[in-house]
Amino acid sequence: MEKGYIEIDLNNEQKAAIIKYAAFLVHDNLTQTDLTNKRKKWIRFRPSAIREVAGELAYHFNRTKSNRLFHLLDELIDHLESYE
């Protein structure tokens, strides 16, 4: 693992949710590349970005009317917060 990064295991659905709802908060090129690579499972995040992404996902979680998205975001937020 490179210095200053935390590796988080994410599946393609979770990566797609981050890209759709919080991509504007991912400023690191390495993280952006990892998120868009369908074959990459361990995504490198800067510690400060994890909190920002989880916060933005929580915003969408609180406003969703979709049961499927509700459960996806709930699980993803918990997963990201466990790495903080």
N, CA, C and O of each residue as an XYZ file, in Angstrom:
336
protein
N       0.851     -1.185      0.000
C       0.000      0.000      0.000
C       0.892      1.242      0.000
O       1.920      1.293      0.675
N       0.476      2.216     -0.759
C       1.238      3.451     -0.841
C       0.985      4.311      0.393
O      -0.080      4.245      1.007
N       1.978      5.112      0.740
C       1.861      5.964      1.924
C       0.723      6.965      1.775
O       0.516      7.541      0.707
N      -0.003      7.158      2.859
C      -1.074      8.135      2.865
C      -2.395      7.628      2.343
O      -3.358      8.390      2.252
N      -2.462      6.349      1.997
C      -3.695      5.777      1.471
C      -4.208      4.671      2.379
O      -3.441      3.992      3.062
N      -5.515      4.510      2.370
C      -6.165      3.371      3.025
C      -6.838      2.585      1.919
O      -7.563      3.154      1.104
N      -6.605      1.279      1.882
C      -7.222      0.439      0.860
C      -8.535     -0.113      1.390
O      -8.584     -0.693      2.475
N      -9.591      0.072      0.619
C     -10.932     -0.356      1.012
C     -11.453     -1.325     -0.037
O     -11.421     -1.035     -1.233
N     -11.933     -2.476      0.416
C     -12.478     -3.458     -0.534
C     -13.908     -3.072     -0.903
O     -14.779     -2.945     -0.043
N     -14.124     -2.890     -2.209
C     -15.428     -2.493     -2.723
C     -15.772     -3.347     -3.934
O     -14.900     -3.694     -4.731
N     -17.048     -3.679     -4.061
C     -17.481     -4.392     -5.264
C     -17.882     -3.359     -6.320
O     -17.906     -2.159     -6.047
N     -18.194     -3.831     -7.519
C     -18.494     -2.913     -8.622
C     -19.738     -2.074     -8.365
O     -19.788     -0.915     -8.777
N     -20.736     -2.627     -7.698
C     -21.952     -1.865     -7.398
C     -21.642     -0.724     -6.424
O     -22.157      0.384     -6.574
N     -20.809     -1.000     -5.441
C     -20.426      0.027     -4.476
C     -19.592      1.119     -5.146
O     -19.787      2.305     -4.882
N     -18.662      0.711     -6.013
C     -17.851      1.697     -6.734
C     -18.738      2.572     -7.623
O     -18.538      3.784     -7.698
N     -19.709      1.966     -8.291
C     -20.621      2.720     -9.155
C     -21.426      3.732     -8.342
O     -21.664      4.847     -8.807
N     -21.843      3.358     -7.144
C     -22.596      4.279     -6.285
C     -21.729      5.474     -5.883
O     -22.203      6.609     -5.869
N     -20.473      5.221     -5.561
C     -19.566      6.320     -5.205
C     -19.363      7.234     -6.403
O     -19.381      8.456     -6.256
N     -19.172      6.662     -7.579
C     -18.987      7.464     -8.789
C     -20.236      8.296     -9.075
O     -20.136      9.470     -9.433
N     -21.399      7.694     -8.918
C     -22.653      8.393     -9.236
C     -22.976      9.503     -8.246
O     -23.385     10.592     -8.648
N     -22.797      9.238     -6.957
C     -23.261     10.176     -5.934
C     -22.178     11.031     -5.291
O     -22.498     12.063     -4.700
N     -20.906     10.641     -5.383
C     -19.879     11.390     -4.650
C     -18.576     11.569     -5.425
O     -17.552     11.896     -4.825
N     -18.587     11.366     -6.729
C     -17.351     11.463     -7.515
C     -16.709     12.847     -7.420
O     -15.485     12.971     -7.477
N     -17.531     13.881     -7.274
C     -16.981     15.237     -7.215
C     -16.140     15.479     -5.963
O     -15.417     16.473     -5.888
N     -16.225     14.588     -4.986
C     -15.426     14.706     -3.765
C     -14.124     13.918     -3.829
O     -13.278     14.036     -2.943
N     -13.966     13.120     -4.869
C     -12.753     12.313     -5.024
C     -11.805     13.110     -5.924
O     -11.951     13.115     -7.146
N     -10.842     13.774     -5.308
C      -9.929     14.639     -6.038
C      -8.633     13.928     -6.420
O      -7.889     14.413     -7.273
N      -8.363     12.805     -5.808
C      -7.120     12.079     -6.036
C      -7.225     11.237     -7.317
O      -8.148     10.435     -7.463
N      -6.292     11.422     -8.223
C      -6.329     10.694     -9.492
C      -6.197      9.190     -9.308
O      -6.812      8.422    -10.047
N      -5.414      8.767     -8.344
C      -5.240      7.341     -8.082
C      -6.555      6.707     -7.646
O      -6.896      5.612     -8.095
N      -7.288      7.380     -6.783
C      -8.588      6.878     -6.328
C      -9.586      6.855     -7.478
O     -10.336      5.889     -7.620
N      -9.608      7.885     -8.289
C     -10.516      7.933     -9.435
C     -10.235      6.784    -10.399
O     -11.161      6.148    -10.904
N      -8.961      6.525    -10.650
C      -8.580      5.423    -11.538
C      -9.015      4.087    -10.953
O      -9.540      3.235    -11.670
N      -8.799      3.901     -9.662
C      -9.214      2.654     -9.003
C     -10.725      2.459     -9.094
O     -11.192      1.353     -9.363
N     -11.483      3.517     -8.874
C     -12.946      3.416     -8.893
C     -13.486      3.048    -10.272
O     -14.489      2.342    -10.376
N     -12.842      3.512    -11.310
C     -13.336      3.239    -12.661
C     -12.821      1.925    -13.235
O     -13.291      1.487    -14.286
N     -11.873      1.296    -12.570
C     -11.338      0.011    -13.018
C     -12.243     -1.111    -12.503
O     -12.278     -1.377    -11.302
N     -12.966     -1.761    -13.399
C     -13.929     -2.808    -13.009
C     -13.246     -4.024    -12.391
O     -13.883     -4.775    -11.652
N     -11.977     -4.230    -12.676
C     -11.268     -5.413    -12.176
C     -10.611     -5.175    -10.819
O     -10.186     -6.129    -10.167
N     -10.521     -3.936    -10.391
C      -9.842     -3.610     -9.126
C     -10.812     -3.716     -7.965
O     -11.896     -3.134     -7.993
N     -10.413     -4.469     -6.938
C     -11.255     -4.683     -5.770
C     -10.847     -3.771     -4.603
O     -11.711     -3.266     -3.886
N      -9.571     -3.562     -4.415
C      -9.078     -2.748     -3.304
C      -8.817     -1.333     -3.813
O      -7.909     -1.095     -4.610
N      -9.637     -0.403     -3.332
C      -9.595      0.979     -3.797
C      -8.819      1.827     -2.791
O      -9.078      1.773     -1.589
N      -7.870      2.605     -3.293
C      -7.034      3.446     -2.434
C      -7.691      4.813     -2.242
O      -8.000      5.517     -3.204
N      -7.894      5.165     -0.978
C      -8.492      6.455     -0.606
C      -7.560      7.186      0.349
O      -6.874      6.571      1.165
N      -7.549      8.489      0.232
C      -6.930      9.319      1.268
C      -7.880      9.302      2.461
O      -9.096      9.308      2.269
N      -7.360      9.281      3.685
C      -8.240      9.231      4.865
C      -9.288     10.340      4.907
O     -10.426     10.087      5.302
N      -8.938     11.547      4.515
C      -9.907     12.649      4.555
C     -11.027     12.449      3.533
O     -12.156     12.884      3.764
N     -10.733     11.805      2.419
C     -11.751     11.582      1.386
C     -12.800     10.575      1.840
O     -13.954     10.655      1.419
N     -12.419      9.642      2.680
C     -13.369      8.626      3.147
C     -14.523      9.294      3.883
O     -15.688      8.984      3.638
N     -14.199     10.195      4.768
C     -15.231     10.894      5.558
C     -16.126     11.739      4.654
O     -17.345     11.758      4.827
N     -15.527     12.433      3.697
C     -16.306     13.274      2.786
C     -17.245     12.448      1.917
O     -18.408     12.811      1.740
N     -16.750     11.345      1.377
C     -17.571     10.473      0.529
C     -18.704      9.862      1.356
O     -19.849      9.831      0.904
N     -18.402      9.382      2.547
C     -19.439      8.802      3.406
C     -20.505      9.843      3.741
O     -21.692      9.521      3.787
N     -20.096     11.067      3.972
C     -21.055     12.140      4.271
C     -21.973     12.440      3.093
O     -23.174     12.641      3.274
N     -21.417     12.469      1.900
C     -22.235     12.724      0.712
C     -23.186     11.562      0.453
O     -24.336     11.775      0.066
N     -22.720     10.348      0.661
C     -23.592      9.181      0.493
C     -24.721      9.206      1.519
O     -25.845      8.807      1.216
N     -24.425      9.674      2.733
C     -25.452      9.785      3.772
C     -26.526     10.798      3.352
O     -27.709     10.608      3.635
N     -26.110     11.861      2.683
C     -27.067     12.846      2.177
C     -28.063     12.164      1.229
O     -29.270     12.373      1.349
N     -27.574     11.366      0.307
C     -28.440     10.668     -0.647
C     -29.245      9.558      0.034
O     -30.397      9.309     -0.322
N     -28.635      8.905      1.003
C     -29.311      7.861      1.777
C     -30.555      8.428      2.460
O     -31.616      7.804      2.449
N     -30.420      9.594      3.042
C     -31.532     10.210      3.771
C     -32.657     10.698      2.869
O     -33.751     10.997      3.349
N     -32.398     10.782      1.570
C     -33.399     11.310      0.645
C     -33.929     10.286     -0.350
O     -34.794     10.613     -1.163
N     -33.431      9.060     -0.302
C     -33.852      8.070     -1.286
C     -35.238      7.508     -0.970
O     -35.638      7.395      0.189
N     -35.940      7.168     -2.018
C     -37.235      6.506     -1.876
C     -37.156      5.063     -2.379
O     -38.127      4.311     -2.298
N     -36.001      4.697     -2.893
C     -35.778      3.353     -3.415
C     -35.303      2.422     -2.306
O     -34.320      2.711     -1.624
N     -35.988      1.328     -2.132
C     -35.615      0.370     -1.099
C     -34.238     -0.242     -1.374
O     -33.431     -0.415     -0.461
N     -33.982     -0.569     -2.653
C     -32.704     -1.167     -3.026
C     -31.551     -0.194     -2.765
O     -30.528     -0.574     -2.195
N     -31.722      1.058     -3.183
C     -30.679      2.062     -2.968
C     -30.501      2.351     -1.478
O     -29.380      2.571     -1.020
N     -31.583      2.351     -0.730
C     -31.526      2.543      0.720
C     -30.578      1.528      1.344
O     -29.692      1.896      2.116
N     -30.760      0.248      1.013
C     -29.930     -0.809      1.601
C     -28.496     -0.761      1.084
O     -27.557     -1.006      1.842
N     -28.318     -0.448     -0.203
C     -26.970     -0.343     -0.760
C     -26.177      0.765     -0.078
O     -25.044      0.550      0.351
N     -26.772      1.945      0.020
C     -26.075      3.074      0.632
C     -25.850      2.860      2.118
O     -24.799      3.234      2.638
N     -26.800      2.276      2.805
C     -26.653      1.993      4.226
C     -25.437      1.091      4.470
O     -24.609      1.368      5.338
N     -25.347      0.028      3.704
C     -24.226     -0.911      3.844
C     -22.906     -0.245      3.464
O     -21.899     -0.428      4.147
N     -22.908      0.521      2.384
C     -21.695      1.178      1.912
C     -21.196      2.224      2.905
O     -19.994      2.305      3.159
N     -22.081      3.010      3.458
C     -21.690      4.022      4.443
C     -21.076      3.357      5.666
O     -20.028      3.790      6.144
N     -21.715      2.312      6.175
C     -21.165      1.583      7.320
C     -19.792      1.017      6.998
O     -18.880      1.069      7.824
N     -19.652      0.480      5.801
C     -18.388     -0.123      5.374
C     -17.278      0.938      5.331
O     -16.177      0.708      5.831
N     -17.574      2.096      4.734
C     -16.575      3.169      4.663
C     -16.222      3.686      6.051
O     -15.051      3.928      6.347
N     -17.224      3.856      6.898
C     -16.968      4.365      8.243
C     -16.141      3.410      9.086
O     -15.453      3.841     10.012
N     -16.199      2.128      8.782
C     -15.386      1.169      9.539
C     -13.894      1.333      9.249
O     -13.061      0.837     10.007
N     -13.550      2.018      8.168
C     -12.161      2.263      7.809
C     -11.637      3.599      8.313
O     -10.443      3.869      8.190
N     -12.485      4.432      8.870
C     -12.050      5.755      9.364
C     -11.208      5.615     10.588
O     -10.753      6.616     11.142
